[in-house]
Amino acid sequence: MNAFSTKELKKVKSQLEQELFERVVPFWERHSLDTTYGGYFNCLDQDGTVYDTTKHVWLQGRQVWMFSKLYETVQPEQKWLDIARMGAEFLRKHAKTDGHRVYFATDRQGRGKQIQRKIFSECFYVMALNQFGKVSGEPAYQEEAKELLEHIWNWSKDLSLVGQVSYPGVPPSQGLAIPMILLNVFEEIAGSDWSKYESEIQSCIKEILEHIDHDRKIIFETVGPNGEFIDSIEGRMLNPGHAIEAGWFLQHWAQKLKDQSLQNTAFQMVDWSFERGWDQEYGGLYYFLDSEGHPPTPLEWNMKLWWPHTEAMYAWALNYKLRRKDSDWDHFIMSLNYSFYHFSDPVHGEWFGYCNRQGEISHRFKGGPYKGCFHIPRALWMCVLILDRICQKELEQE
């Protein structure tokens, strides 16, 4: 890396740090804490005003995880541990049912409002308790997380156990979301010793690989039980941001397992999904596409959402660290510039979440049932770590 590009890298790292620590994290510190009942307010308007006191449990878990990670990896600020505790204690007290299910939403006081026929609230409950237990030195949190993970794994193999019904006219299928989130959960739970979960990890990797069509350079969101193409609206659906996120999840495991073939596949998932998903006319990543060029049926298909772009930022930063291709850095900067220009709020901090195809803000809120303190701070934090490692390596080689 030449002197100019090293200087550029440090400049970008500083930009990301400023955004994270001066504009994003403080927004949640100021506006999301419920000091009366515990936990966090999720529904925050542009200026942080609470417009609904419903607490969405998967977002509660994500915020616990995020502040616990900042405490562990940035610096042990007591306020970050206190914020994480506020959410972790709320979760343990209110979020789980007697049958080990986890609510999707509670009211402000913690009374259950909704349970989904999915396992994602449970997954983020596990990630939250595990990470908080790790940094707080309270092993009971981690023990509960590991116990619940066993139930989640069983449910993931038979979703009728969480209330999903299979009808005879629906072809058997598997989605990308479950193996990829479980792969991420196992990374969090296992740490540096994944031997206990080796079988489950390999199973998740195998399922993710079944979603890849190498001949057509496509990652399908839904496929048949053995990776078969399903010629339907659901089977043709592509979610570029989701595939990119799955790509870097897979890349983390490729590095842990020292698997060159898996590493190359993870590169391809990001390369192909970004190339296919990037809007050549207006910029940004489409939310959904149809693999055969048919009209996508989701009404939001051509919208630009915050989280696919944050996932692309980190995926490209990681790829650049690993293979040092100029195009990886160019795509990282492309994703970063689009994100900062269209989503970052210069007035109140944090980011807007939803733009139309042209990049105009369509929803002014900063927090809602599906947007919380997670994708943005996670990506900024991970990108800072990656760029810092690259800088350190360059200094060592001088």
Protein Blocks (a to p, Z undefined) as FASTA:
>chain_A
ZZklmmmmmmmmmmmmmmmmmmmmmmmmmmmpcfkngpjdfbdcfkopafbfbdcfklmm
mmmmmmmmmmmmmoccfklmmmmmmmmmmmmmmmpcfkopacfbdcfkopafbdcfbfkl
mmmmmmmmmmmmmmnopaklmmmmmmmmmmmmmmmmomklnopacdfklccdddfklmmm
mmmmmmmmnmmmlklmmmmmmmmmmmmmmmpcfknopacfbdcfkopacddfklmpccfk
lmmmmmmmmmmmmmmnopaklmmmmmmmmmmmmmmmpcfkngpjdfbdcfklpacfblkl
mpccfklmmmmmmmmmmmmmmnopaklmmmmmmmmmmmmmmmmcfkngpjdfbdcfkopa
fbfbfbdfkbccfklmmmmmmmmmmmmmmmmmmmmmZZ
